[in-house]
Amino acid sequence: MQNRIMITGAGSGLGREIALRWAREGWRLALADVNEAGLRETLALVRAAGGEGFVQRCDVRDYSQLTALAQACEEKFGGIDVLVNNAGVASGGFFAELSLEDWDWQIAVNLMGVVKGCKAFLPQLERSKGRIINVASMAALMQGPGMSNYNVAKAGVLALSESLLVELRQLEVAVHCVCPSFFQTNLLESFRGPNPAMKAQVGKLLEGSPISAADIADYIHQQVVAGEFLILPHEAGRQAWQLKRQAPERLYDEMADMAVKMRAKAQPR
Ligand SMILES: NC(=O)c1ccc[n+]([C@@H]2O[C@H](COP(=O)([O-])OP(=O)(O)OC[C@H]3O[C@@H](n4cnc5c(N)ncnc54)[C@H](O)[C@@H]3O)[C@@H](O)[C@H]2O)c1
């Protein structure tokens, strides 16, 4: 029976909701984050929802912390069946303004954090014939303006997921990649970028989502059970992805118009 899951970024937002969704199925959960207070709150909610598990502080930028977490999963659960690489941070800013440090930080958390998570837990997943769920973003598919470093990190997560999908099929390890559009969480708290006006714009986009983090966790659960690789929880995201495949130039025109509007709004007053 498969019932052991590890989730990074489980102290808030989507990671917490994924934990609760799986807890309701009676799973045992390893919950990791740099936010220890958030982790404790998630564990209390998980227990109330019927799950059990443990929390461990883990910065996904540090491979030794991920291998220590894998070791803890081994000792407490005898391994895991599902790995959810969800931890992530927000960034924004036009390419000309983003520093190389902004790039390094974004790639270290949002891309290399996922690479390191997969590497640390692969031996356990090979043994359990388990599955990997990587949380990317619609930014992996659409590359909107004013967030090139985020777009590249998330496109990297999708490319990694596709690479693992084909490499690991023979080993019976399944792979899923989740690409949500904006939705309301605490993601803005981690925002880093050269232009404060851009942060406010991202905040508005998060607020505008028609669906919640809990809805997205539900959708992920349903699509994982159905065996879907690419999981697009927003209806508008599914439509935009179809448009990009049919007529990419139309989408680039829309994005270029959006860039003009964003640049006008981001001017210092
Ligand atoms: N909210 C959105 O609009 C949106 C859209 C698409 C994709 N996503 C992705 O969803 C995932 C979850 O984000 P969220 O929206 O729930 O945000 P959130 O800020 O509420 O949760 C992210 C969690 O990741 C943790 N985290 C950050 N850096 C970390 C690190 N180095 N090591 C370990 N944990 C770390 C944070 O402490 C936080 O608890 C992220 O990968 C994000 O990029 C979010």
The ligand as a Tripos MOL2 file, in Angstrom:
@<TRIPOS>MOLECULE
LIG
   44    48     1     0     0
SMALL
NO_CHARGES

@<TRIPOS>ATOM
      1 N1          0.6710   31.4350   -5.8230 N.am      1 LIG1
      2 C1          0.7600   31.4520   -7.1390 C.2       1 LIG1
      3 O1          0.1760   32.3030   -7.8190 O.2       1 LIG1
      4 C2          1.5780   30.4030   -7.8530 C.ar      1 LIG1
      5 C3          1.3860   30.2360   -9.2390 C.ar      1 LIG1
      6 C4          2.1160   29.2610   -9.8940 C.ar      1 LIG1
      7 C5          3.0150   28.4710   -9.2130 C.ar      1 LIG1
      8 N2          3.1790   28.6650   -7.8650 N.ar      1 LIG1
      9 C6          4.1720   27.8320   -7.1750 C.3       1 LIG1
     10 O2          3.5290   27.1360   -6.1180 O.3       1 LIG1
     11 C7          4.5320   26.7680   -5.1640 C.3       1 LIG1
     12 C8          3.9990   27.0720   -3.7660 C.3       1 LIG1
     13 O3          3.9090   28.4760   -3.5990 O.3       1 LIG1
     14 P1          2.6980   29.1910   -2.8090 P.3       1 LIG1
     15 O4          1.9930   30.0270   -3.8030 O.co2     1 LIG1
     16 O5          1.9660   28.2140   -2.0130 O.co2     1 LIG1
     17 O6          3.5460   30.2330   -1.9090 O.3       1 LIG1
     18 P2          3.7760   30.3170   -0.3270 P.3       1 LIG1
     19 O7          4.8010   31.4010   -0.1560 O.co2     1 LIG1
     20 O8          2.4910   30.4590    0.3880 O.co2     1 LIG1
     21 O9          4.4420   28.9040    0.0040 O.3       1 LIG1
     22 C9          5.7620   28.5760   -0.4130 C.3       1 LIG1
     23 C10         6.5090   27.9250    0.7380 C.3       1 LIG1
     24 O10         7.8300   27.6050    0.2920 O.3       1 LIG1
     25 C11         8.7150   27.8780    1.3570 C.3       1 LIG1
     26 N3         10.0820   28.1150    0.8740 N.ar      1 LIG1
     27 C12        10.5620   29.2020    0.2380 C.ar      1 LIG1
     28 N4         11.8780   29.0730    0.0160 N.ar      1 LIG1
     29 C13        12.2360   27.8680    0.5300 C.ar      1 LIG1
     30 C14        13.4560   27.1610    0.6040 C.ar      1 LIG1
     31 N5         14.5990   27.6840    0.1320 N.pl3     1 LIG1
     32 N6         13.4630   25.9470    1.1850 N.ar      1 LIG1
     33 C15        12.3290   25.4210    1.6940 C.ar      1 LIG1
     34 N7         11.1440   26.0410    1.6630 N.ar      1 LIG1
     35 C16        11.0960   27.2600    1.0830 C.ar      1 LIG1
     36 C17         8.1520   29.1250    2.0260 C.3       1 LIG1
     37 O11         8.6480   29.2700    3.3550 O.3       1 LIG1
     38 C18         6.6620   28.8520    1.9620 C.3       1 LIG1
     39 O12         6.1890   28.2300    3.1310 O.3       1 LIG1
     40 C19         5.7990   27.5560   -5.5270 C.3       1 LIG1
     41 O13         6.7050   26.6930   -6.1990 O.3       1 LIG1
     42 C20         5.2870   28.6070   -6.4820 C.3       1 LIG1
     43 O14         6.2720   29.0580   -7.3890 O.3       1 LIG1
     44 C21         2.4770   29.5990   -7.1690 C.ar      1 LIG1
@<TRIPOS>BOND
     1     1     2 1
     2     2     3 2
     3     2     4 1
     4     4     5 ar
     5     4    44 ar
     6     5     6 ar
     7     6     7 ar
     8     7     8 ar
     9     8     9 1
    10     8    44 ar
    11     9    10 1
    12     9    42 1
    13    10    11 1
    14    11    12 1
    15    11    40 1
    16    12    13 1
    17    13    14 1
    18    14    15 2
    19    14    16 1
    20    14    17 1
    21    17    18 1
    22    18    19 2
    23    18    20 1
    24    18    21 1
    25    21    22 1
    26    22    23 1
    27    23    24 1
    28    23    38 1
    29    24    25 1
    30    25    26 1
    31    25    36 1
    32    26    27 ar
    33    26    35 ar
    34    27    28 ar
    35    28    29 ar
    36    29    30 ar
    37    29    35 ar
    38    30    31 1
    39    30    32 ar
    40    32    33 ar
    41    33    34 ar
    42    34    35 ar
    43    36    37 1
    44    36    38 1
    45    38    39 1
    46    40    41 1
    47    40    42 1
    48    42    43 1
@<TRIPOS>SUBSTRUCTURE
     1 LIG1         1 GROUP 0 **** ****
